[in-house]
Amino acid sequence: MIENCNLCGICLAKDSLYKITQRETVSARGKILLLKQGVMDKIFYADHLSGELKSICPNKIDLTEEIIKMREKLVENGIETAANKMMIENLQKFGNPFGDPKQKPKEIFWC
């Protein structure tokens, strides 16, 4: 999928993260470059995974699946944000990502 990106930059015009930060590394094109180079970086956590840019991409590239795969690799290699570590700890301890001891996971009963 990312091999089809011709790095045209059309996605920059609608990329909300790029518009806010003006940093190419947070843009879809920047992430494709990092993926092609095999770079593992926390920058892949800075994405809302909406797939919004697929509609304007001439090659209809949707990075959502690629970013999820990269996040899994990052976690496996211990490259996490503090917020991500806290969420995982809360899930393990409280059964929810917020650390709310009152919000216990519902038990599932099978007949």
Secondary structure, 3 states (H helix, E strand, C coil): CHHHCCCCCHHHHCCHHHHHHCCHHHCHHHHHHHHHHCCCCHHHHCCCCCCHHHHCCCCCCCCHHHHHHHHHHHHHCCCCCHHHHHHHHHHHHHCCCCCCCCCCCCCCCCC
